[in-house]
Amino acid sequence: MTVRFNPLRNPQQMSELISSVTGEPTEQVLERLHDEFRYPGSEVGSDFKGHGLTPHVWDDGLVEFYQQTDAFLYELSMWNCNRLKRRMRLYTRRALQPSRSGDPKLDVLTVGDGLGFDCLSLARAGHRTTYFEMPGYSSRFAKTLFGNSGVDIPMITNPTAIPHKAFDAVVCLDVLEHVPDPAAMVGDLVGYLRDDGLLIAHAPFYLIDATYPTHLRANRRFSGDLTLYGRHGLKLVDAAPFWNPLVLSRQPRATQTRSGAATRRKVAKLVGWLFRFARLTTMPFRLALRYQRHGSRWFGNTRSGIPETNRRLRQRV
């Protein structure tokens, strides 16, 4: 019986992908994946300490960290299996379903897609997708993923190579909270869009926690702030209730929206006021973090065949 290639449902396949990129034995990869499931953020947190960086503060050394560490392969593997991430992926596909031109196929750029699962999902939905990520383990993983999935997806690893005004939609999920100047990056994203293009974005600026040492504390001031996008001419078109994600456009009237979009916009604007509290304290948002941590489908029972162990974790932390 042939096993379908779907690493988001098969930890053995995911471990083999990571092993092919890092050269680490699949048994050790599986153990690290299991540790990451039990202790979310442990892989990145452990390696972050080893680089001598200060959590939540921008440092040029972060660029080197992103390129050299393999820890994000584990964190992003579990995140892409997370129920919240799966819902965002589904929401993104639905947001791009009704084309303004009537053509169901759109030119879509995914920015900071990491392992490439968002890009792959949109390609399978029929869109002409382009993947962008800085060079490193994640981009090498994505290249292997696309090859094993039998899809031809253009890959860009140099931001200067991204064509301007070439895309119907830009998808940027969980990236802005990592960069030193989110406003400037939003400007870059808008520059990649055609005049009536859509920006689909998610940025949990409020998640300043030891679990996420690369989220920048200085960016908390953008929590609940739609003017981050409005200053570049973007207006809210649609949104999931807790901004996961937002759908924005410079020409919202020219954009067909799904039923109930007006109500969702009102709810999203009200939730924005809640997010503003994160500028003072992140304590209320620990519930969101707890929800996120317990949303992965793997290793939830003994049928996974992976022993319950944190031996390797204790050795690293």
ABEGO torsion letter per residue (X at the ends): XBBBBBAAABAAAAAAAAAAAAGBBAAAAAAAAAAAAABBGAAAAAAAAAAGBBBGBBBAAAAAAAAABAAAAAAAAAAAABAAAAAAAAAAAAAAABBAAGBABBBBBBBGAEAGAAAAAAAAAGBBBBBBBBBEAAAAAAAAAAAAAGBBBBBBABAAABBBGABABBBBBGAAAABABAAAAAAAAAAABBAABBBBBBBBAABBBAABAABBAAAAAABGBAAAAAAAGBBBABBBAAGOBBBBBABAAABBBBBGAAAAAAAAAAAAAAAAAAAABAAAAAAAAAAAAAABABGABAAAGBBBBAAAAAAAX
